């Protein structure tokens, strides 16, 4: 099978350090946070009620205004709250980070056997965060003496039935100071799979930036998990010798709509990575791994990754890849590793292969799907390619592409630009084949 097919992302939660401030008046509906010392009347940046965000989260109001400055703390949020940053707000990890203690974090620790550390843990409630920069680069190596990969690290965790509305914010990390081979480090994690109701969560992400992560930029994982991702930019570290990063991962029953996103810079140069998706690992811009049947990416730009978008599913769910620009993804624009995908009205240019299907003997479901009104140009090898191990156990699969424009991939006509390594069991039907 594809060696790079999604490894379940390690799940993080968070820790909390509260710098105690003077509480605002109990009658206040808006709480003010500022680096300045708290002072009456507690209703402005000049006279705030709190000098830490976490202290305000524990206060009596639901609206929290955070004034310009850098706040070295970790947050735990378990109630309805609206946090709005003004004129440049950065939440930065403290010099000494702490393990998380919410019920969500404990559930994840039970599942993974690793403690959680996060910049922000949201475990319940309706939470709005606007215009906040989260610096989730760990100030030291987050490992115990002699023990590597000892924690789950996450920029923002959303679970416990929580709903997050995040906008206008930047998440840098989660990652250690120097990227290593550990499979931790998620910018945003929505859901904790295999942990029951405590693992449910949802999020709407709008006009946000996620960068500097170690493993995944955004991960939505588990049933009853939903993500709406719009106008979000996710940027990996570029050619990375330590591990295979991924931009956005939708997995294990989660549903998501990804619209007008930009995902780039996820490329693996580890010795186990390479251009052969059947035998080598690769980094994905976006992947759907056992996602819910209505998951989709549309009107987005996915460029300069190993793989633009990957579909891998054995349950019969069919992700939709619609009206996207898949540009200069160095190996495959679209990769169907197992199950089916619908690829409509996409533009694919400058990769090795436009649409590649993988066939291997241990698959539960053969690769299949359809492509309609796509534009595939300037592929180094094939517009549509069926890669097979030619095992006797291979199941029958097929892909049909119609009403599409194919040029120079390698020939100007569809029939000249499609190829299958197992034409008996993995059929590629191009316009004009029938």
WOWO-V595337 format. One record per residue. N is the residue number from 1. RES is the residue in one letter. PHI is phi in radians with two decimals (* if undefined). Layout:
N_RES_PHI + N_RES_PHI
This chain:
1_X_* + 2_X_-1.05 + 3_X_-1.15 + 4_X_-1.71 + 5_X_-0.98 + 6_X_-0.84 + 7_X_-1.50 + 8_X_-0.95 + 9_X_-1.10 + 10_X_-1.10 + 11_X_-1.86 + 12_X_-1.91 + 13_X_-2.43 + 14_X_-2.62 + 15_X_-2.19 + 16_X_-2.36 + 17_X_-2.29 + 18_X_-1.94 + 19_X_-1.52 + 20_X_-1.22 + 21_X_-2.02 + 22_X_-1.33 + 23_X_-1.13 + 24_X_-1.24 + 25_X_-1.01 + 26_X_-1.07 + 27_X_-1.41 + 28_X_-1.20 + 29_X_-1.66 + 30_X_-2.03 + 31_X_-1.79 + 32_X_-1.92 + 33_X_-2.12 + 34_X_-2.65 + 35_X_-1.11 + 36_X_-1.20 + 37_X_-1.12 + 38_X_-1.01 + 39_X_-2.76 + 40_X_-1.11 + 41_X_-1.63 + 42_X_1.10 + 43_X_-2.35 + 44_X_-2.85 + 45_X_-1.14 + 46_X_-1.27 + 47_X_-2.31 + 48_X_-1.39 + 49_X_-1.61 + 50_X_-2.51 + 51_X_-2.02 + 52_X_-2.48 + 53_X_-1.20 + 54_X_-1.09 + 55_X_-1.09 + 56_X_-1.19 + 57_X_-1.02 + 58_X_-1.48 + 59_X_-1.49 + 60_X_-1.50 + 61_X_-1.78 + 62_X_-1.78 + 63_X_-1.74 + 64_X_-2.10 + 65_X_-1.73 + 66_X_-1.94 + 67_X_-1.48 + 68_X_-0.92 + 69_X_2.63 + 70_X_-1.94 + 71_X_-2.04 + 72_X_-1.57 + 73_X_-2.88 + 74_X_-2.01 + 75_X_-1.95 + 76_X_-2.18 + 77_X_-2.17 + 78_X_-2.34 + 79_X_-2.65 + 80_X_-1.15 + 81_X_-2.83 + 82_X_-2.14 + 83_X_-1.98 + 84_X_-2.15 + 85_X_-1.62 + 86_X_-2.17 + 87_X_1.04 + 88_X_1.70 + 89_X_-2.10 + 90_X_-2.15 + 91_X_-1.69 + 92_X_-2.10 + 93_X_-1.08 + 94_X_-1.23 + 95_X_-1.05 + 96_X_-2.06 + 97_X_-1.53 + 98_X_-2.15 + 99_X_-1.30 + 100_X_-1.45 + 101_X_-2.30 + 102_X_-1.21 + 103_X_-1.06 + 104_X_-1.12 + 105_X_-1.13 + 106_X_-1.15 + 107_X_-1.11 + 108_X_-1.22 + 109_X_-1.13 + 110_X_-1.07 + 111_X_-1.26 + 112_X_-1.71 + 113_X_1.14 + 114_X_-2.27 + 115_X_-1.24 + 116_X_-1.73 + 117_X_-2.36 + 118_X_-2.39 + 119_X_-1.32 + 120_X_-2.36 + 121_X_-1.96 + 122_X_-1.99 + 123_X_-2.20 + 124_X_1.94 + 125_X_1.59 + 126_X_-1.72 + 127_X_-2.15 + 128_X_-2.01 + 129_X_-2.23 + 130_X_-2.34 + 131_X_1.05 + 132_X_-2.19 + 133_X_-1.69 + 134_X_-1.86 + 135_X_-1.71 + 136_X_-1.87 + 137_X_-1.65 + 138_X_-1.15 + 139_X_-1.17 + 140_X_-2.38 + 141_X_-1.12 + 142_X_-1.42 + 143_X_-2.37 + 144_X_-1.44 + 145_X_-1.00 + 146_X_1.34 + 147_X_-2.12 + 148_X_-1.75 + 149_X_0.99 + 150_X_-1.65 + 151_X_-2.39 + 152_X_-1.69 + 153_X_-1.95 + 154_X_-2.52 + 155_X_-1.21 + 156_X_-2.32 + 157_X_-1.83 + 158_X_-2.19 + 159_X_-2.76 + 160_X_1.14 + 161_X_1.35 + 162_X_-1.24 + 163_X_-2.17 + 164_X_-1.92 + 165_X_-1.99 + 166_X_-1.96 + 167_X_-2.57 + 168_X_1.05 + 169_X_-2.07 + 170_X_-2.12 + 171_X_-1.94 + 172_X_-1.90 + 173_X_1.86 + 174_X_-1.49 + 175_X_-2.95 + 176_X_-1.29 + 177_X_-0.99 + 178_X_-2.19 + 179_X_-1.02 + 180_X_-2.23 + 181_X_-1.55 + 182_X_-1.23 + 183_X_-1.56 + 184_X_-1.96 + 185_X_1.77 + 186_X_-2.00 + 187_X_-1.09 + 188_X_-2.35 + 189_X_-2.08 + 190_X_-1.97 + 191_X_1.70 + 192_X_-2.23 + 193_X_-1.15 + 194_X_1.12 + 195_X_-2.22 + 196_X_1.28 + 197_X_-1.06 + 198_X_-1.07 + 199_X_-1.54 + 200_X_-1.33 + 201_X_-3.06 + 202_X_-2.55 + 203_X_-2.69 + 204_X_-2.05 + 205_X_-1.99 + 206_X_-2.41 + 207_X_0.97 + 208_X_-1.89 + 209_X_-2.19 + 210_X_-2.18 + 211_X_-2.66 + 212_X_1.27 + 213_X_-1.37 + 214_X_-1.56 + 215_X_-1.83 + 216_X_-2.20 + 217_X_-1.27 + 218_X_-2.32 + 219_X_-2.25 + 220_X_-2.00 + 221_X_-2.43 + 222_X_1.93 + 223_X_-1.15 + 224_X_1.00 + 225_X_-2.11 + 226_X_-2.39 + 227_X_-2.33 + 228_X_-2.07 + 229_X_-2.07 + 230_X_-2.36 + 231_X_0.95 + 232_X_-1.84 + 233_X_-1.89 + 234_X_-2.16 + 235_X_-2.26 + 236_X_-1.46 + 237_X_-1.56 + 238_X_1.40 + 239_X_-0.92 + 240_X_-2.14 + 241_X_-1.39 + 242_X_-1.60 + 243_X_-2.88 + 244_X_-1.62 + 245_X_-1.45 + 246_X_-2.41 + 247_X_-1.35 + 248_X_-2.25 + 249_X_-2.14 + 250_X_-2.02 + 251_X_-2.57 + 252_X_0.95 + 253_X_1.63 + 254_X_-1.26 + 255_X_-2.03 + 256_X_-2.77 + 257_X_-2.06 + 258_X_-2.02 + 259_X_-2.29 + 260_X_0.95 + 261_X_-1.61 + 262_X_-2.22 + 263_X_-2.24 + 264_X_-2.67 + 265_X_1.35 + 266_X_-1.88 + 267_X_-2.41 + 268_X_-1.87 + 269_X_-1.98 + 270_X_-1.10 + 271_X_-1.08 + 272_X_-1.53 + 273_X_-1.76 + 274_X_3.00 + 275_X_-1.36 + 276_X_-1.62 + 277_X_-1.15 + 278_X_-1.33 + 279_X_-2.16 + 280_X_-2.30 + 281_X_-1.33 + 282_X_-2.55 + 283_X_-1.65 + 284_X_-1.83 + 285_X_-1.16 + 286_X_-2.40 + 287_X_-2.30 + 288_X_-2.03 + 289_X_-2.11 + 290_X_1.09 + 291_X_-1.30 + 292_X_-1.15 + 293_X_-1.18 + 294_X_-1.75 + 295_X_-1.22 + 296_X_-2.77 + 297_X_-2.20 + 298_X_-2.55 + 299_X_0.93 + 300_X_-2.08 + 301_X_-1.97 + 302_X_-2.19 + 303_X_-2.42 + 304_X_1.01 + 305_X_-1.98 + 306_X_-1.13 + 307_X_-2.13 + 308_X_-1.18 + 309_X_-2.35 + 310_X_-2.04 + 311_X_-2.05 + 312_X_-2.51 + 313_X_-2.73 + 314_X_-1.92 + 315_X_-1.77 + 316_X_1.71 + 317_X_-1.21 + 318_X_-2.20 + 319_X_-1.20 + 320_X_-1.88 + 321_X_-2.10 + 322_X_-2.18 + 323_X_0.96 + 324_X_-1.79 + 325_X_-1.88 + 326_X_-1.99 + 327_X_-2.13 + 328_X_0.99 + 329_X_-1.39 + 330_X_-1.19 + 331_X_-1.93 + 332_X_-2.30 + 333_X_-1.27 + 334_X_-2.26 + 335_X_-2.16 + 336_X_-1.88 + 337_X_-1.53 + 338_X_-2.88 + 339_X_1.35 + 340_X_-2.12 + 341_X_-2.59 + 342_X_-1.91 + 343_X_-2.11 + 344_X_-2.18 + 345_X_1.00 + 346_X_-1.67 + 347_X_-1.92 + 348_X_-2.18 + 349_X_-2.48 + 350_X_1.04 + 351_X_-2.23 + 352_X_-1.26 + 353_X_-2.36 + 354_X_-1.27 + 355_X_-2.16 + 356_X_-2.07 + 357_X_-1.94 + 358_X_-1.85 + 359_X_-2.20 + 360_X_-2.57 + 361_X_-1.09 + 362_X_-1.53 + 363_X_-1.11 + 364_X_-1.36 + 365_X_-2.34 + 366_X_-1.23 + 367_X_-1.29 + 368_X_-2.83 + 369_X_2.62 + 370_X_-2.39 + 371_X_-2.29 + 372_X_-2.40 + 373_X_0.90 + 374_X_-1.56 + 375_X_-2.18 + 376_X_-2.18 + 377_X_-2.38 + 378_X_1.04 + 379_X_-1.50 + 380_X_-1.21 + 381_X_-2.13 + 382_X_-2.44 + 383_X_-1.26 + 384_X_-2.32 + 385_X_-2.41 + 386_X_-1.78 + 387_X_-1.66 + 388_X_-2.37 + 389_X_-1.53 + 390_X_0.93 + 391_X_-1.37 + 392_X_-1.06 + 393_X_-1.50 + 394_X_-0.99 + 395_X_-1.60 + 396_X_-1.30 + 397_X_-2.38 + 398_X_-2.78 + 399_X_-2.38 + 400_X_-2.09 + 401_X_-2.14 + 402_X_-2.37 + 403_X_0.93 + 404_X_-2.01 + 405_X_-1.79 + 406_X_-2.17 + 407_X_-2.52 + 408_X_1.11 + 409_X_-2.37 + 410_X_-1.59 + 411_X_-1.91 + 412_X_-1.37 + 413_X_-1.93 + 414_X_-0.93 + 415_X_-1.14 + 416_X_-1.52 + 417_X_-2.16 + 418_X_-2.15 + 419_X_-2.71 + 420_X_-2.26 + 421_X_-1.41 + 422_X_-2.45 + 423_X_-1.10 + 424_X_-1.34 + 425_X_-1.92 + 426_X_-2.34 + 427_X_-1.64 + 428_X_-2.01 + 429_X_-1.78 + 430_X_-1.82 + 431_X_-0.93 + 432_X_1.73 + 433_X_-1.26 + 434_X_-1.89
